[in-house]
Amino acid sequence: MIFRWRRVMANGKSIRHNDNRKYWELARRYQTVLRNELHPNGRKIALSTVFQKTYTVLAICDYAIRLGLSSLEEFNSRHYEGLLAEFNEGRTGFTQNTVTRGRLQTTFNVLDDLHTLFARPLEDGRFLLNDGFRFACLLSADDRRAMARKGKDTGQTDDVPEEVVFAHVAAAVEYVQLYSEDIMQLKRRGLEAQQKVPDSKRARPGEIIAYVARTLLDALLRSDRRRIFSGNTVNKRKLGSICGIEVQTLYKERYSGMISSVERWLNVPSAAAFSSAQAYLVAEIDKFNKLDARTPKQRNTAACVGLPFSGEDGEFAPWPLTALGSSGVSGSSVEEAVTDLWTSCYLLILAYIAVRLEEGLTIKVDCIVERIDGPYIRYRTSKAANTEGGSLVERPCPDIVVRAVQVLTELSAEARKKHNTKDLFFVEHRHGASNLEDSTVRQRLKLFGRRTGASSIEGEGHRAVVPNEMRRFFATMWVNYYEYAGKYESLRRFLNHAWITTTVRYGLRRDDVPRLSQAQAKLSAKVLYRKLLDGAGELSNLPGSILPFLDKLRVRALPLEEMSRELADFVEDQGVELFPMAWGYCAWHHSAALYAKCLEFELRKAGTDRIDAERSCINCDGCQNLLRDHVFDPFYEAGAERHARIAANPRASRALRAVANRFVEMAGRALSKVF
């Protein structure tokens, strides 16, 4: 194992930068002490633990940098009080997330080391560290153990915010359904172009000048400032990269005149300047056309592939792709798009089958099997009964997952053939081809979230997703589908709540059930709060068993914050959980069974659990547990128009017209209007 000193610190500079030299020296000295067993306690620790503690030291240095300190020695009691407040909330102070008890204990031990090894000399008078704390942050080992109990249980990870979950899934669906064909086609073209023998023939006279003129004219007519314009100047590096010529060449007289004409328009964007620049460029192109009417040949590999390229529009589209490989010059590249396509497939498959990373990466390319009732996905999951190879599992598989498997199969087909493997997630990269490590997958998820904007939370920056969090993605989507899915066109087109329900039913683990209930309770408080604030008029479309409490709460006219707390307490006391259906929420609670139309009379007893029965909007109409909300309006609006036509059709049967009329009447009540 090799420790790579590549961390970018909180000041935006590498740990090896001269401004961070004291922190780098501290981290290297600390790692040396641990690796060479120079610590006064004399204990030998594993290399992985040494690396983990070194990363913790770097995180502490980052914390100091954010406080404006140039060394840990400047840490004072005021800084310590802020750190102690974070510890009391179960956080390290280095991130906003609650961490495990083990992580807190490790952090406390490192803090103690940074004091002991810096402030206390060895027997020979030497100090092992060049920097550290002048005082002990936590007085004793007992103090550290007590404070560590503020953390969460090991294995318990924070819930991913609902908006981040939906944005990631929507982006992944778009990539797989809308962009995969174009991205894979560009990848194939790039490989073919790179394998061709270079043409040794020189360019025809005036060909390069005409190509530069065409590129400038194209940018001028489209006003595409992001492509080759930087502020009020032409970015010669980008222009040279696109046209396949050296930057120095563009300073020659035969090119500088064209560039100057465009820059005059950029600085004074008038109609006259625009016409002058356009005429200048067209004249240069016409000079070459008169010499040779043939289409000028492309001067670089990117142009041969067809870059820059833009495909189908979408909210998370990667277009335009301007280069083959990632570079500091290009905005988006085919290489980045291929990486994000792989991440999209990985996200959809792993989130659907709800297994851990190490289990998911063992899936094979022949994992899709056809059964009588449709496609199934086959994979292995580790169980106590079969710890060697795991238990073979088959689950019904939706079309989106089938498509993701097909894309992954094609993406690395040649690499699998070359290395004689059938692993689905085997991937090509700059260093060859292999199954990816956990850290690489994490990095890909992080970059995918940033490039698509899926990890962005307004006012809070980015919330990266890690592999182990994805097995709860579809449980979160099932609970909150009607709250968020309507915001994304890709989810409306390619996902539906029915198969997400199937996903949750098959993939939910026993330890996920309490978390799912918590999510339902959280949604309950959110929806009831929204209904309470809908207006000053009569509360409507609410379960009769909940309505009295909300009426009393509204009459009390409490401050909004206190009202929200009262609602949360009511939801917890009554055990309210919302079960989403296409036509409304089924608000189940301790006494819901007394009023449930879906239960037989003998089962209508307080405390009865909700059964997984067949339900319809007609059967649920009039049930005291049905909660309607504006997020279900599209269902009633579309259904009302369709059923109104059926009711008005004289050739439809009497029974069918009666059902249609009943739906129209029900939709009118839900939408508070007449059809």
N, C-alpha and C positions, 0 to 999 in steps of 0.2 A: 504494500500500500504506500502511495506517495501523497504527501500533503502539498497541494498546489496553492501558492500565495498569489491568488488572483482577485481577492475580494476588493470591491470598490467601496470605500468607506463613506460615512455620512456626509463628508465634505465634497463628495463627487470625485475624489482622487483615489488612485490605487493605493493599497496598503504599502506598496514599495516606493511610493512617491516621497520625495524629500520632506514634504510637509508632515508626513505621517511616520517619519523615521523612528521617533521615540516609541510609538505604539508598536511598530513592526519589531523593533528590538525587544520590547517587552514580550510579545507573543512568541518570538523565536526562543528567547531565554526560558520562558515558562515551559514550552514544549520540550526543550532540551533537558530541563530538570526532571520532567515526568518520564521521558524516554530512557534516561540514564539512571533512574532510580536515585536521584539526589535529594528527593524530598525528605525532610526530617522524620516523617512517619515510617519511611523505609518500605512502604508497601509497593508491590509490583502490580501494575495495572495493564489491561489489554491495550493494544495499539489503537483500536477503534475508540476506546474511552479517552486516550490521549488526544486524538483528533477532535472528539466531541468537546473536550474541555478547552482546546485551543480555539475552536469556533466560539465558545462562550466568552473567552477573553476578548476576542475581536468584537463581539457584540457589546461587551462592556465598554470597550474603547469607543465604539460608535456612539454609545449613550453619552459618554463624556464629551465627544465632539459636538453632539447636538446641544449640550449645555454650554458650549463655548470654551471648554477647557482644553489646554494644550497638553495636559498630563493628568494621570490619576492622582498624583500627589496634591493637586489643587482641589480635590474633592473635599467638601466641608460638611458641616452638620445640616445646613439647609438643603444641600443636594441629597444627603442621606435621608432626610424626612420625606422627600418626594419619592425616593426609591422604596422606602418602607411602606408608603401608602399603596404603591403598586403591588408589593408583596401581599399586603392584607386583602387585595382583591384577587389573589391567585395569579397575578401576572408578574413577569420578570422585569417589566419596565422597558424592555428592548422591543417588544411587539405589543399590539393592542389586544391580542388573543389570550384567553385563559389557558395556561399550560398545565401539564400533568404534575403530580406531586414529585415524581422522579426528576423531572426537568427542573423544578424549583430547588430540590435538594442538591442537584448538581451545581446549579447557579450559586447557591449559598456556599458550597464547598470551595468553589473557585474564588468567590469573594474573600473567603477566609484565607486561602492560599496567597492571594494578592496582597494581603496585609502581612501574613506571617513571613513570607519569603522576602518581602521588601523591608519591613521594619525591624526584623530580628536577625542579627548576624549569626553565622555558624561559629563553631568553637574556635576556628582560626581567624575570626573577625571578618570574613568575607560576607558580602550580601549577594544573594543569588539573582535578584531582579534589579533592573535599573529604574523601575517605576512601580508604583502601587499605592495602596491606601495607608495613610498614616495612623489610622485607628481601625479597630475591628468593627465591621458592619453589624454582625450578630455575635453576641457575647460568647455563646457556648454551643456545643453540639445539640443539647436539648432544645435551645432556642431555635436552632435551624430546623430540627425535626418538627417542632410545634408549628412553626411558620409554614412549612411545606404542606401541612394538612389543608391549607387554604386552596391548594391546587385541586384539580379534578382527578378522578380515578384514571389510572393508566388505561389507554385504549379508547377513552372517551374524547372524541374530537368535537370542536365547535360546529354548530350548524352553519352551512353556507347560506348567506342571505338569499331569499327567494328570487330577487331580481337578478342575481348573479347566476343562479341555477338556470333560470329560463333563458337568459341571454346566451349562456354557453351552449345549451341544447339547440336553441334556434340557430346560432351560428354554425354549429356542427351539421345540422340538417341542411342548411343552405349549401354548405360546401359539398356534402355528399350528393344531394339531389340536383343542384343547379350548376355547380362549377367543376365537378370531378372530371367530366369528359374533356373539357377544355384544358384543364391543368395537366391531365395525363397525356393529351395530344401534344401539348407544348413540350413536355418532358421527353416524349419519343422523338420529336423533331430535333430537340437539342442534342440528344445522343447521336442521332444520325448525322447532324451537321458537324459535330466534333470528330466523328470517325472518318469524314471525307478527307481526301488528300488535298491540301491547299493548292489553289490555282496560282501558278507562278507568273501568269501573264500580267503585264502592267496595265493600269487603268488607261482608258482612252483619253485623249486630250480634253480637258474641261469637265471630265466626268465627276471628279471629286468636288470641284467648285459647284457644279450643278446640284450635287447631292446635298451639300451644306446649304445651298440656297433653298432647296425644297424643304429641308428640315426647319429652317428659320421661317419660311413662308407658312408652313403647316402650323407652327406655334403661334405665328402672328395672327392667322385667320381664326384660330380656335381660342385665342387669348389664354393659352394653356401655360400659365406662369409657373406652375409647379414642375413642368418638364425640363426646360432649359433656361428659364429666367430666374434670376436671384435679385429681388428688389427691382432696381432700375437699370440693371446690367444683364448682359447675356453671360450665363455661367459657361465658360469655355471648357471646363473639365467635363461637364455633362454633354455639351455639344460634341466635343472630341470623342467621348465614349460612344455616343450614338452613331457618329459618322465614321468611326474607326480610324481616326487620324490623331497625331500628336498635338498636344495643346499649343506647343511653340509654333506649329505651322499656322495656327489661326491668327497669329499676330502679323503674318505676312500681308503685304498690300492687297493682294488679290482676294483675301478673305476679310480684312479689317474694314473695307468699305461697306460690305454687306452688314457686318455686325454693327458698325457705327450708325447706319441708317435705321436699324431696328432700335438701338439704344436711344436715338433721338426721340422716337415715338414713345418709348418707355418713360423718358423723363418729361416730355411734353405731349401727353396723349391727345393730340388734336387730329381732326379729320385730314388736314393737310399733311401732317407728319406720317399718318398711317398710309395715305395714298402714295407718298413719296417712297416709303420703305417697300411697299408692295410692288411698285413699278420697278425699283432697283432690282429686287430679287427675281421678278418675272423676266427681266431683261437678261440676267445672268443665266437663267434656265434656258431661254430661247437661243442664246449663243451656242449652247451645247447641242440643242435639238437640231439646229441647222447643220451642224457638223455631222451628227449621227442621230438619226431618229429612233434608234433602238432604245429600249428601256435600260437605264443604267443598272449595272449589276450591283448587288449588295456588297458592302465593303467589310462587314464583320459578321460573326456567327449569330449575334442577336438579331440582326436584320434578316438573315437567311431563315431564321426560325419564325419570323413574323412579329418581332417585338418592335415597338411597344404594342401590347395586345389588351383589348378590353372585351369581356364576354357579357353574359346576361347580367342585368342589373339586380341588385339585392342590397339589403340593409348592411350585410357583412361582407360584401364583395371585395376581393383582393385587388381589383383592377385600379389603374392600369399596371400591367407587369412590364417593366422596362429593361430588365436584364436577366441573364440566365442564372448567374450566381449572386449570392449576397455580397454587397459591397457598401462602402460608406457613401458612394455617389448615388446609387439608384435608390428610389423610394421603396419599390416592391420588386421581388425577383421570382423567377420560376422555382428556384430552390426553396425559398420561404413558403411559397404557395403549396409545394409538394409536402413540405414538413407540416404545414397546417392542415392539409388534407388528411395526412396520416393521423394527426392528433384528433381530428374530427371523427374519423372511423373508430379510433381507440376509445374516445369518450362515449360514443353511442353504444358500442358493444359492451364495454365494461360497466357502464351505468345500467344497461338493460339486464345483464346476467347477474349483477350485484355480487361480484366476487372480489377478493383482494388482488392486488397487483401481481403478486408472484403466481397466483393461480391463473389469472387472465392471460399472462404472457405465454402460457403453455398451450393455448388453443391452436389447433391445426387448420390448414387451409380447407380440408374436407369436413369442416364442422357443420355445414348446412346439409341436412338430410330431408328428403321429401317423404311425407306421410300422407295418409288418405285425406286428412283434414288440413293439409298445407305444410309449409316448411317448418322444421324444427332446428334449433341450434344445439350442438353437442359439445360438451366440455367436461373437464374433470374438476371436482372440488374436494379439497382435503377433508377427510373425516377421520374420527378416531378409529373406526373399524378398518380403515385402509390408508394408513399413513404413507405408504410407499408411493403408490401410483395415484391415489385419490379415487373417489367414486365417480363413475361415469354418469352424467346427468344429461337429459334431453328436455328442452322446453319449447313450446310453441313460439314461433319467431315472427315478428312483424316485418313488413316489406323494407322499412328503413334500415333495419339491422342486416337483412339479407343483402341490400345494396352496399352497405358499409363493408361487409365481408368480401363482396365481389371487387370493390375498389382496392382493398388491401391486397387481395390475391394478385391483381394485375400490377400494382405498384412495384412489388419486389419479386416478380416472377423470375427474372433472369438471375437475380442474386440467390434465390432459393435453389435454382437449378445448379448454379455454380458451386454452392456450398452443400448441396445434397441435404436439404432440410425441408420440412413441411410446416414449420412454425408460422402461423398467420402473421404475427407481429415482427417477424424478421425484417429488418429494414436496412436499406443502403444509406451510407453517410460518407462524409469526407475521408474517414479513416478506413473505409471498406464496407463491411456489412456484418450485422450481428443482432442478437436480441438486446434491447436497450436496458441499461441499469435504471434503478429507481430514481437516482438523481437526474438522469437525462430525461426521463419521462416527466418529472416535476418541472424541469426547465422548459420542456416543450409546451406543457399546459400553461405555464406562466406566460410564455411568449405568445401563445395562441390567444389568451385572454387580453393581452395588451394590444396585439396587432388588430384584432377584431373589435376591441373596445368592450368585450363581454365581461371583463373583470372590473370595469369602471363603476364606481358608486359615487353618485353626485355628492360633492363636498367632502368625500372621504378618501379619494385616491383609488387605488386598485386593490382588489381582494383576490389574490391568487388561489386557485383550486389545486388541491393535492390529490393523488390517486385514491387514497383510502376514503375520501369524502364522496366519491362518485357513486358508491353503492347505495346512497340515500337520495340520489338525484330524482329518481322517478317517484319515490314516496313523497318528496317535497312537491313534485309537479302534480301528483294526484290530488293532494290536499288543496293546492293553490291554483289549479289549472284555470279556472274561470276568472280568477283575479288578475292573472298576468298573460295568459296565452293569447288573448285578443290583441295584444300589442305587437305581435310578430306575425307577419304574413306567412313565413315558412311553417310556423306551428299550425296555423289555420289550414294550410294546404296539405301538409304531410303528416300531421299527428292528430290523434283524437283521444278523448278521455277514456274511451272504451278499452283501447289496447294498453293504455297506461295503467288502467285498473288491473288488467291481466298481468302486467309486469309486476305490480306491487303484490298481487295475490301469490304469484309463484316465487318472487325473489325476496320477500320480506323475511328477515331472520328474527329469531325469538328476541334477541337483545335490541332489535329495532322497534318492537311494538310500543314500548313506553315512549320512545322519541316520536313515533308517529302520532300517538295520542296527544303528546304535548303540542305538536304542530297543529293538530285539529283544534285543541283548546285555544291556542294563540290566534288561529283564524276566527274562531267563534267570537272572541273578545273584539277583534278588529272589525268584523262585519256588524256586530251589534252596536258598536260605537258609531260606525258609519250610519246605520239606520237611525240611531238616536239623534244624530245631527242633520238628518236629511232635510228637516224643515220644522216649522212650528206647528204644522197641522197635525191631523190624526195619524198615529202610527198605523201602517198597513203592511200587508204581506208578511206578517210575523206570526210565529207559532203562538197559539193561544196560551200555552203554559208559561211562556216567557214574557208576554205582553204586559201583564200587571206590574212586574218588577220594573220594566222600562218606563211605564207610565209614571210610577212613583218617583223614579230617578229623575225624570224630566221635570216633574213638578218641584223637586227640591232645588233646582237651578244651581247646582254645584259648579265650582270652577272646572274647566275641562280636564285638567290633570287629575283632580280628585274623582271626577266622574269616570275616567278611564280606569283608575284603581278599583273603584266600586264594581265596575263591570268585570274586571279580571277576577276579583274575589268571588263574584256571583258565579262566573263560569267554573271556577275551581270547586266551589261548594256544591254546585248542582251537577258537576261532571259533564258539562255541556261539550259535545264534540260534533262538528259539522261534517257530514258525509256528502261530498259533491255529487250531483247528478246533472244531467243535461238541462233539466227544467227548474232546478233549485237545490237548496241545501236541505238535507234531512238533519234537523237539529235534535240529536239524541242526548238524553240526560237521564237522571235517576228515575224520573216518573214518566218518561216518554212512552214506555210500553203501554200505559193505561189508555193512550189516545191513538196508538198506531193502527192505521187501516190495513197495513200489510201483515198484521199478526192475527192468528185465529183467536176467537174470544177467550178460550181457556188459557191462552198464553199472555193475556193482557194483565200483567202484574208489575208493580213497581220493582225496579231493579233488574228487570229482564234485559239481557243484552240484545243489541240489534242483530237481526239475522240477515244472512246473505241471500236474499230472496229476489225473484224477478219483480221488477217494479216498472211502472209506466207513468207518464205524466197524467193520464186520465185517472188511474187508480190512486195516485197521490193527491189529486185535487181534492181539497176539503179536509185533508189530514191536518191535525193541529200541530204536527211536527214539521210541516213543510215551511221553509223560509225562502221567500222569493226576493231577488235583488236585481239591480239594473244590469249586472254583468251577464244575466241570462236573457236579456232583451232580444239579442239576435235569434235565439231559438224560437221565441214566441212570435217575433215579427215574420220570420221566414215561414214558420208553420201556419200562421194565421192566413197569409196570402194563399198558400197552397190549399188549405182546408176550405177556405171561402170559395175557391173555384170548384172544389168537389161538391160542396153543399149546394151550389147553384147549378150543378150539372143534372139535368133531368134523367139522363141515362144511367146515373149511378143508383145503386140499390138504396132502398129506404134506410136500412140499417147503417150503411156507409155514410149517408147524408146526415143521419142523426149523430153519429160519432164526430163527423166533421163540424157540425153545428156546435156540439159541446166543446170541442177544442177552440173554436173561434170565440165562444163566450168566455172560456177560461183565459185565453190569450188577452182578451179585452180587459178582464179584471187585473191580470198581471201587469199590463201596460197602461192601465187606466185610460183606455180610449176605446171607441167603437169602430168595428170593422164593417 
